[in-house]
Amino acid sequence: MSDSPLLSIRDLSVSFTQGSDETLAVDHVSFDIGRGETVALVGESGSGKSVTALSVLKLLPYPAASHPSGQVLYKGDDLLASAEPALRKVRGNEIAMIFQEPMTSLNPLHTIERQVGEILKLHRGLGENAARRRTLELLNQVGIRDPEKRLDAFPHQLSGGQRQRVMIAMALANEPDVLIADEPTTALDVTVQAQILELLAELRRAKSMSMLFITHDLGIVRKIADRVCVMTNGKIVESGPTEEIFANPQHAYTRHLIAAEPKGRPPKADPEAETIMQGKEIKVWFPIKKGLLRRTVDHVKGVDGVDVTVRAGQTLGVVGESGSGKTTLGLALARMISSEGQIRFTGREIDRLSFRQMRPYRHALQIVFQDPYGSLSPRMSVAEIIQEGLRIHETGLSPEERDAMVVDVLKEVDLDPETRFRYPHEFSGGQRQRIAIARAMVLKPRFVMLDEPTSALDMSVQAQVVDLLRDLQKRHNLAYLFISHDLKVVRALANEVIVMRAGKVVETGPAEQIFEAPQTDYTRALIAAAFNIETAPGGVVSE
Amino acid sequence: MADVQMKAEGGVVAPRALPKPFLSPINQRRWRNFKANRRGYWSLWVFLVLFVLSLFAEFIANDKPILASYKGELLFPVLVDYPEEKFGGFLAITDYRDPTISEEIDANGWMVWPPIRYSYRTVNNGIPEAAPAKPSWLYTKEQRCGRYLQGVDDPACTLGNWNWLGTDDQARDVLARVIYGFRISVLFGLVLTAASALIGVSAGAIQGYFGGWTDLLFQRFIEIWSSVPVLYLILIIAAVLPPGFFILLGIMLLFSWVAFVGVVRAEFLRARNFEYVSAARALGVSNRTIIFRHLLPNAMVATLTFLPFILNGSITTLTSLDFLGFGLPPGSPSLGELLRQGQRNLNAPWLGITGFLSLSIMLSLLIFIGEAVRDAFDPRKTFK
C-alpha cells in the first residue's frame, strides 16, 4: 500500500432536506482506500452505505442533499469541491460504478454494442471500428461467451448475470482506478453471484484496481474484502482488516450482524403425519403461439412432471436457480395458474375446481409472496389488509370480532397491534413481511406457500422472519411449501428438499441428505455457491 | 444487542388511543392532508360559500320581494306567483318593480326586498343612458335617479336598485346575471363531470381488468367514437331539438366520458398484475371486490388528478358554446353570453372584465381544490 491512499473520505456527512425537515443520512464518516485494495462497506438497508458511495461521485439529488462537512480526496483533489466539468472527467473514467439492479441499469432500447461503445466514444474519442474492437475485448474479459454474437443483443435477451457482466464491462471500459460496486450481486442467483464475485476479484488482481464494495451480506465481505467498515444509522461503528473484524468484533452491532445468519434446524419430521398437499405429475406448459391463426407450435415447460408431498407440521423446501420453475410449481399447487396433474389438498382433489369452487378451500391454503413492498396494497391500512380474507371466509363476524382477531394475529407475529391503522409504507421491510404473514395466518390455514419470503430482506431481519415462521409452524402444525434460492434459509426450515432445474426435479430427499451428501453436480454447485460463494465448473449452472 | 434489534425493526411510535371517531383514521389522514394544502383548503371554503350563495340566487338577486305584507296578509312573492289583480292591477304576473304596485303595497303594508332588486332577466328601465349602462357608482346621484318619477327623492332611488356592475346591452343587471350564470355553470360542470366519471371509470376499469379482446374491441370503438366532431354534432342537433340544459348535457356526456377511459384503463392494466392483487386472488376475493377495493383506489388518484380539469373543461365548453350562440336558450343567464356581449360592446369594458374575472376566479378555485384533493388521496405524500 502506498503512503497516501488513492481515495480518502474524510469526515463526510450527508443530509437530506425535505420541506423544513432535515435528516442526517451519513454522519461524519471517514475511511481510506489504498491502491489495489478492496474496502467493504457493510450495513443494513437505511444505514447510509449507498448514500456514502454515491456522494463520492456527487451523484446524489442536489440540492435536496447537501454535505454539511467532509472531503472526498481522490489523488489529493477534493471531489466535493470540484466543479461539474471536472467531476465528469472523473465519473466513469477514473472512478466507475456498478449498481444493484442490472435490469434497470441498462437502457432497454439500445444494443450491447451501442451501450458499451458509447462510453468508449465519449471518454476516449474512439472511432466506430476501434470502439467495436475494444467492446469485444471487454466482453471477453468479463466472460461473456461468443461476444461477437452478443454485440447486437438487447438487454432483455440476456440473463441477469450476463447483464451484470455487461455493466461491469461498461465500468471497466476506461480502466478506472477505483470501482464502486453498490450491491452488485443482490439481485442475482447465488450461483451467478459466486461467478460475478470471482470475476470482480480476478479483474481487480489483473488491473490492480481499488474497489469500494457495498453489501449487506457478510459472507461476501469475508470472501472479497481486505478491510471492512461497518455502518449503522449513518455512522461507521467499526472498521479494520476483514479477518480481525470477523475473529474479534468489538462493537455490539457488528456482533449482531455476524450472529444474524438464519440459524437453527427444523424440528424432527414425523413421516406418518397427515398429508396436507399432494401433487402428482404436475405440469405447467405455456404454449408458444405463432402465425396468423395463433396455432400452438411448441410449449415452454415451466413445470414438467413434478411430484410433491407436504405433510402437516413439516416444510418442503423447493430450491433452484431463477427460471427453474419453483414459483410456477407453487402457484400451480395453490391453483393460482392452471396446470395438469392431480392435486390433492387435505384429501380432496382440487385440480379440476373452478376459481369459484376453490373459494371454500382458500382460507386453508395461503400464500406469502416474495416482495413485501408489492404484496401489500398501499391504499389499505394494515387492519383492512388483514381483515380482507376474514370478510370473505368468516362472514358471520361482527366488526368488533374481526378487529379482535386482527389484534391477536398482529401480536402473534410480534407487531404492535396499535399500529393497525397505519399504511404499509410506514413499516420497514421486515415488518411488512410480518404483516403479509399475519394476513395469511389470520385465516388459520393448514398449508402455506412461502414464495421467497426472506429474499428481499436484510440478513438479520431474515433470521427473525425464519424464527417467526418456525415458531408459527410449531404452534399451528402448519404445512409449508418453502420456495427459495437461498439455501441457508432453506436449511434452517426445510425437512424435505426438492432441487429443481428447468422445470424438472434434479434431486429430492430429506434435507440433511441433500445438504450433507448431494448426489448431483447441480446440487453441489448450488450448495457451494450458497455456503462458500464458490463457483462450479462451467456448464453445471446457468450464467 | 436488544437495542440493536429494536432499531433494526424499529420505527413504531406509540399510537394514540382514540374513541371511535367520526371519520376512519384513513379519512382523517386524508382530511389532514387536504387541510395541509392551505391554498386548496381556502379555495374550498371560498368556493363553497359562493356556490351555496348562488344556490339561493332567487333570494339575493330578484325582481320580487322575499316577503311582503299586504292588507294584513303575509305574502311570499319569491315562492308564489300572485296575479296583479290582488294589488289592483290587471296582469297575470305581478311586476313588483312597477311604481304603482310598490306604492300600493307600501301604503297597505310593507315589502322585504333582496339586496339586489333585479333578476337575471329583469330589464331596468331606470338607467340614465342608453344600454349598456355603466356601474351605478360611476354616476352622480342626480344622473342615477334622473329617470325616476320623483328624481332624487324617488323611493326607488336606493342601493337595492343600483347596478353594481352596470347593465348589459338589454339593460339587464350584470351582477344578477353573473350570480345566476355562476350557478348554472357550476351545476352543469358538476353534473357532467360526475356522470362522465361514472361512465368513463367503469368502462376503463372493465377494459383494463379483463384486457384481451374486451380491451381491444373497446379501444377501437373509442377511437372511432372520439373522432366524431362534437361541435358539428351539437350544431346539427341544435337545429332539430331546442337546446336546453339537459339536451346539451346529454350530448356532451356522449363524448366527455372518453377522457377518463385511458387513464383508468392504464392504471388497471398496470395494477392487475401487482402482487397484492395476486395476494387478494389467493385469498379467494372475487373479481368485483378486487376491482372495487384494490384497483379502483389506485385508479382514483389518476382520476382525481383529471377531475378538476374535466370539470373546468365542461364549464369552459358550455361557456364557449354560449359565446358562439349554440348553448343555452337565448335569455338564459350565462357567462359565455356575457363574454359575447363584452366582445360586441367594447365601449362597455365592465361586461368583458366581469365575465373574465368571474370565469377565471371560478376556474382557479376549482383547480386549487382539485390539487388539494389529489394530495389528500396520495398515500405517499407526507405533510408535517
Interface residues (C-beta under 8 A of the other chain):
Chain A: G19 S20 D21 E44 T232 N233 A252 Y253 R255 H256 A334 M336 M358 R359 R362 H363 Q366 I367 F369 Q370 D371 G374 S375 L376 S377 P378 R379 M380 S381 E388 G389 I392 H393 L415 D416 E418 T419 F421 Y423 H425 E426 F427 S428 G430 Q431 A436 R439 L443 D458 S460 V461 Q464
Chain B: M1 V4 Q5 K7 A8 E9 G10 G11 V12 A14 P15 A17 P25 I26 F274 E275 Y276 S278 A279 A280 R281 A282 L283 G284 V285 T289 R293 H294 P297 N298 P379 R380 K384
